[in-house]
Structures are given as C-alpha cells and as structure tokens.
Amino acid sequence: MPSENDGVMIVLSSPSGAGKTTLVKMLSKSDNYEISISHTTRKPRPNEINNQDYYFVNENEFKRLINNQEFLEYAKVFNNFYGTTRTPVIDKLNKGKNVLFDIDWQGTKKLSKFKELKLIKIFILPPSKKELEKRLTQRNEDKKEAVTKRLQSYENDIIHWQDYDYIIINENLDNCFRQIENIIKTNTKPVKIN
C-alpha cells in the first residue's frame, strides 16, 4: 500500500513530435525526478543509447515480459511495442522518487487503472497540425513515410486529451516547461531535505 512519502508518477503524453520527450528530459534534471525507461522493439535512432533512452529488445523478449506480467503498461505504436516494467518504477516510488513517463495515451489508460498509485497526467499539444509537421520534418530522425504516418495518427491521438488531468499547448518550450513545473508543484508536497 502506498504511503504519504511515496513518489508521484508524472505522465506526459502527446502526438509524436509535440515535445514530450524533450520536456521529460528537462524535468529529469530537477532533484527527485527520474525517468522511467521503457522497453521497445523498435530500432534505436542514431542518438539513442541502450539502457539509457530505452531498453531495446526483440519481439520475442517483449512478449516474454508480457506473459510474465512484468509490465505496468504496454502498447503497440507504429508497429513497435513499448512498455514500462513494474519493479523499477515501484522501487523508485517507494524510495520517494517522482517518476516521469514519456508514453502515449494507450499506456496512460493502463496506468490509470492502478488507483492506488499517485498519478498526474499531462497531455501536450502542438499549436497546430502544420506546426507539428514542421517539427517532425525538422528533427530529421524519421523517413518521410514515418513522418506521414505520425501525422495521420495525429487526429486519433488528440481525441484522448479528455483522459488527462491537464492539457498544455507547447507553443514555446520554456513556457510549457514552467507550466508543467507549476502543475507538479501544486499537486505534490515538497520533499524534506535533511
């Protein structure tokens, strides 16, 4: 059973390219915040490091983890599996750490079923679909077909905003970051430093 001293789970979700990964990394630099590292079956991007950005595994290993009920949440997104294993997250929460999640609406829905866990759900939106397309193209991490696929899923992704506690439009990264910080501060008690 969670205690008052346990950490909080902070979920950031968004359509692909709206800035959630950047915002999670910015938040992780604050004291007492740790990023939940997901398992995935997708191939690493050039700048990603195994066991730091993701645990990159093959589909057989991912399905073994599903069968062993090791995930708090998992989902299939753009033909790849993504999932958060239970033990590292619960250990961090029990130590009073706040755990940051960079996951989509499917994973958030599964996490929401754990009523005993403290959860703050924030949905990040781009200012417009046109701006999202610009950001996806500029980040230059995906092929043109992947960008097209991500834009096509945009409409389906944004209809899930109502499942979140807070909605923020990421027009300016620094302003968006400050809004998220304020949300977290008003929903968590300050950590005592001895």
ZARO-169320 format. One record per residue (C-alpha): residue number from 1; z, x, y. Coordinates in steps of 0.05 Angstrom, whole numbers. Each point is the difference from the previous one (the first is absolute). Example, Ala and Ser with C-alpha at 12.3 -4.5 7.8 and 13.67 -1.06 7.14 Angstrom:
// residues 2
{num = 1 | w = 156 | u = 246 | v = -90} $
{num = 2 | w = -13 | u = 27 | v = 69} $
END
This chain:
// residues 194
{num = 1 | w = 0 | u = 0 | v = 0} $
{num = 2 | w = -19 | u = 29 | v = 68} $
{num = 3 | w = 56 | u = 19 | v = 48} $
{num = 4 | w = 4 | u = 0 | v = 76} $
{num = 5 | w = -12 | u = 75 | v = 1} $
{num = 6 | w = -65 | u = -3 | v = -39} $
{num = 7 | w = -65 | u = 17 | v = 35} $
{num = 8 | w = -54 | u = -49 | v = 21} $
{num = 9 | w = -71 | u = -7 | v = -25} $
{num = 10 | w = -50 | u = 0 | v = 57} $
{num = 11 | w = -70 | u = -24 | v = -19} $
{num = 12 | w = -61 | u = 13 | v = 43} $
{num = 13 | w = -63 | u = -36 | v = -22} $
{num = 14 | w = -67 | u = -8 | v = 34} $
{num = 15 | w = -74 | u = -4 | v = -12} $
{num = 16 | w = -26 | u = 68 | v = -20} $
{num = 17 | w = -9 | u = 43 | v = 63} $
{num = 18 | w = 49 | u = -36 | v = 46} $
{num = 19 | w = 48 | u = 59 | v = 2} $
{num = 20 | w = 56 | u = -14 | v = -49} $
{num = 21 | w = -2 | u = 67 | v = -35} $
{num = 22 | w = 3 | u = 38 | v = 66} $
{num = 23 | w = 58 | u = -44 | v = 24} $
{num = 24 | w = 39 | u = 10 | v = -66} $
{num = 25 | w = -8 | u = 75 | v = 8} $
{num = 26 | w = 25 | u = -4 | v = 72} $
{num = 27 | w = 61 | u = -41 | v = -21} $
{num = 28 | w = 16 | u = 48 | v = -57} $
{num = 29 | w = 14 | u = 55 | v = 50} $
{num = 30 | w = 61 | u = -40 | v = 23} $
{num = 31 | w = 68 | u = 14 | v = -32} $
{num = 32 | w = 17 | u = -40 | v = -62} $
{num = 33 | w = -71 | u = -24 | v = -15} $
{num = 34 | w = -38 | u = 19 | v = -62} $
{num = 35 | w = -70 | u = -21 | v = -22} $
{num = 36 | w = -8 | u = -34 | v = -66} $
{num = 37 | w = -54 | u = 39 | v = -37} $
{num = 38 | w = -46 | u = -46 | v = -39} $
{num = 39 | w = -37 | u = 13 | v = -64} $
{num = 40 | w = -75 | u = -11 | v = 3} $
{num = 41 | w = -61 | u = 6 | v = -44} $
{num = 42 | w = -46 | u = 16 | v = 58} $
{num = 43 | w = -26 | u = 71 | v = 11} $
{num = 44 | w = 36 | u = 41 | v = 54} $
{num = 45 | w = -33 | u = 6 | v = 68} $
{num = 46 | w = -12 | u = 71 | v = 24} $
{num = 47 | w = 64 | u = 3 | v = 42} $
{num = 48 | w = 46 | u = -32 | v = -52} $
{num = 49 | w = 50 | u = 37 | v = -44} $
{num = 50 | w = 23 | u = -24 | v = -68} $
{num = 51 | w = 74 | u = -17 | v = -4} $
{num = 52 | w = 3 | u = -1 | v = 76} $
{num = 53 | w = -50 | u = -53 | v = 23} $
{num = 54 | w = -7 | u = -35 | v = -67} $
{num = 55 | w = 13 | u = 12 | v = -73} $
{num = 56 | w = -72 | u = 2 | v = -24} $
{num = 57 | w = -5 | u = -24 | v = -72} $
{num = 58 | w = -54 | u = -27 | v = -46} $
{num = 59 | w = -5 | u = -73 | v = -18} $
{num = 60 | w = 32 | u = 9 | v = -69} $
{num = 61 | w = 62 | u = 31 | v = 31} $
{num = 62 | w = 4 | u = -55 | v = 52} $
{num = 63 | w = -5 | u = -54 | v = -54} $
{num = 64 | w = 55 | u = 36 | v = -40} $
{num = 65 | w = 45 | u = -5 | v = 62} $
{num = 66 | w = -17 | u = -74 | v = 6} $
{num = 67 | w = 16 | u = -12 | v = -73} $
{num = 68 | w = 67 | u = 36 | v = 7} $
{num = 69 | w = 16 | u = -44 | v = 60} $
{num = 70 | w = 11 | u = 61 | v = 44} $
{num = 71 | w = -31 | u = -30 | v = 63} $
{num = 72 | w = 34 | u = -39 | v = 55} $
{num = 73 | w = -69 | u = -21 | v = 21} $
{num = 74 | w = -72 | u = 17 | v = -17} $
{num = 75 | w = -69 | u = -27 | v = 18} $
{num = 76 | w = -73 | u = 14 | v = -10} $
{num = 77 | w = -35 | u = 15 | v = 66} $
{num = 78 | w = -73 | u = 20 | v = 6} $
{num = 79 | w = -5 | u = 12 | v = -75} $
{num = 80 | w = 60 | u = 47 | v = -2} $
{num = 81 | w = 72 | u = -13 | v = -19} $
{num = 82 | w = 58 | u = 15 | v = 47} $
{num = 83 | w = 74 | u = -8 | v = -17} $
{num = 84 | w = 71 | u = 18 | v = 19} $
{num = 85 | w = 47 | u = 23 | v = -56} $
{num = 86 | w = 69 | u = -31 | v = 1} $
{num = 87 | w = 48 | u = 57 | v = -13} $
{num = 88 | w = -15 | u = 47 | v = 59} $
{num = 89 | w = 3 | u = -58 | v = 49} $
{num = 90 | w = 66 | u = -29 | v = -26} $
{num = 91 | w = 31 | u = 70 | v = -1} $
{num = 92 | w = -19 | u = 11 | v = 73} $
{num = 93 | w = 26 | u = -68 | v = 21} $
{num = 94 | w = 66 | u = 11 | v = -37} $
{num = 95 | w = 8 | u = 66 | v = 39} $
{num = 96 | w = -7 | u = -39 | v = 65} $
{num = 97 | w = -71 | u = 23 | v = 14} $
{num = 98 | w = -50 | u = -47 | v = 32} $
{num = 99 | w = -64 | u = -1 | v = -41} $
{num = 100 | w = -68 | u = -8 | v = 33} $
{num = 101 | w = -57 | u = -35 | v = -36} $
{num = 102 | w = -74 | u = 6 | v = 16} $
{num = 103 | w = -25 | u = -57 | v = -45} $
{num = 104 | w = -47 | u = -60 | v = 3} $
{num = 105 | w = 18 | u = -74 | v = 0} $
{num = 106 | w = -2 | u = -5 | v = -76} $
{num = 107 | w = 54 | u = 53 | v = -8} $
{num = 108 | w = 41 | u = -31 | v = 56} $
{num = 109 | w = -2 | u = -67 | v = -35} $
{num = 110 | w = 29 | u = 31 | v = -63} $
{num = 111 | w = 54 | u = 37 | v = 38} $
{num = 112 | w = 20 | u = -65 | v = 35} $
{num = 113 | w = 21 | u = -28 | v = -68} $
{num = 114 | w = 59 | u = 49 | v = -1} $
{num = 115 | w = 46 | u = -43 | v = 43} $
{num = 116 | w = 59 | u = 49 | v = -10} $
{num = 117 | w = -36 | u = 56 | v = 37} $
{num = 118 | w = 0 | u = 6 | v = 76} $
{num = 119 | w = -72 | u = -4 | v = 22} $
{num = 120 | w = -34 | u = 1 | v = 68} $
{num = 121 | w = -74 | u = -19 | v = -4} $
{num = 122 | w = -47 | u = 20 | v = 57} $
{num = 123 | w = -74 | u = -16 | v = 2} $
{num = 124 | w = -44 | u = 45 | v = 43} $
{num = 125 | w = -65 | u = -28 | v = 28} $
{num = 126 | w = -56 | u = 37 | v = 36} $
{num = 127 | w = -20 | u = -28 | v = 68} $
{num = 128 | w = -65 | u = -27 | v = -30} $
{num = 129 | w = -45 | u = 6 | v = -60} $
{num = 130 | w = -49 | u = 41 | v = 43} $
{num = 131 | w = 56 | u = 50 | v = 17} $
{num = 132 | w = 19 | u = 3 | v = -74} $
{num = 133 | w = -72 | u = 18 | v = -18} $
{num = 134 | w = 1 | u = 55 | v = 53} $
{num = 135 | w = 65 | u = 29 | v = -27} $
{num = 136 | w = -24 | u = -2 | v = -72} $
{num = 137 | w = -65 | u = 35 | v = 19} $
{num = 138 | w = 36 | u = 52 | v = 44} $
{num = 139 | w = 51 | u = 20 | v = -52} $
{num = 140 | w = -60 | u = 21 | v = -43} $
{num = 141 | w = 39 | u = -1 | v = -66} $
{num = 142 | w = -43 | u = -52 | v = -35} $
{num = 143 | w = -73 | u = -9 | v = -15} $
{num = 144 | w = -38 | u = -54 | v = 37} $
{num = 145 | w = 4 | u = -47 | v = -60} $
{num = 146 | w = 76 | u = 8 | v = -2} $
{num = 147 | w = 5 | u = -16 | v = 75} $
{num = 148 | w = -43 | u = -62 | v = -11} $
{num = 149 | w = 44 | u = -22 | v = -58} $
{num = 150 | w = 63 | u = 10 | v = 42} $
{num = 151 | w = -30 | u = -41 | v = 57} $
{num = 152 | w = -19 | u = -56 | v = -48} $
{num = 153 | w = 73 | u = -4 | v = -25} $
{num = 154 | w = 26 | u = -4 | v = 72} $
{num = 155 | w = -4 | u = -77 | v = 3} $
{num = 156 | w = 38 | u = -6 | v = -66} $
{num = 157 | w = 52 | u = 51 | v = 21} $
{num = 158 | w = 18 | u = -32 | v = 67} $
{num = 159 | w = 13 | u = -69 | v = -27} $
{num = 160 | w = 64 | u = 28 | v = -31} $
{num = 161 | w = 33 | u = 15 | v = 67} $
{num = 162 | w = 43 | u = -62 | v = -7} $
{num = 163 | w = 37 | u = 32 | v = -59} $
{num = 164 | w = 30 | u = 53 | v = 47} $
{num = 165 | w = 60 | u = 0 | v = 46} $
{num = 166 | w = -37 | u = 34 | v = 58} $
{num = 167 | w = -73 | u = 7 | v = 22} $
{num = 168 | w = -20 | u = 57 | v = 46} $
{num = 169 | w = -69 | u = 14 | v = 29} $
{num = 170 | w = -14 | u = 74 | v = -1} $
{num = 171 | w = -39 | u = 7 | v = 64} $
{num = 172 | w = 37 | u = 64 | v = 20} $
{num = 173 | w = 33 | u = 42 | v = -55} $
{num = 174 | w = 60 | u = 23 | v = 42} $
{num = 175 | w = 15 | u = -71 | v = 24} $
{num = 176 | w = -7 | u = -27 | v = -70} $
{num = 177 | w = 48 | u = 54 | v = -26} $
{num = 178 | w = 52 | u = -18 | v = 53} $
{num = 179 | w = -5 | u = -74 | v = -18} $
{num = 180 | w = 12 | u = 17 | v = -74} $
{num = 181 | w = 59 | u = 45 | v = 18} $
{num = 182 | w = 31 | u = -57 | v = 40} $
{num = 183 | w = -9 | u = -50 | v = -57} $
{num = 184 | w = 34 | u = 48 | v = -48} $
{num = 185 | w = 57 | u = 14 | v = 48} $
{num = 186 | w = 14 | u = -74 | v = 11} $
{num = 187 | w = 0 | u = -14 | v = -75} $
{num = 188 | w = 42 | u = 58 | v = -25} $
{num = 189 | w = 68 | u = 25 | v = 16} $
{num = 190 | w = 6 | u = 70 | v = 28} $
{num = 191 | w = 14 | u = 55 | v = -51} $
{num = 192 | w = 68 | u = 33 | v = 9} $
{num = 193 | w = -3 | u = 76 | v = 8} $
{num = 194 | w = 62 | u = 37 | v = -23} $
END
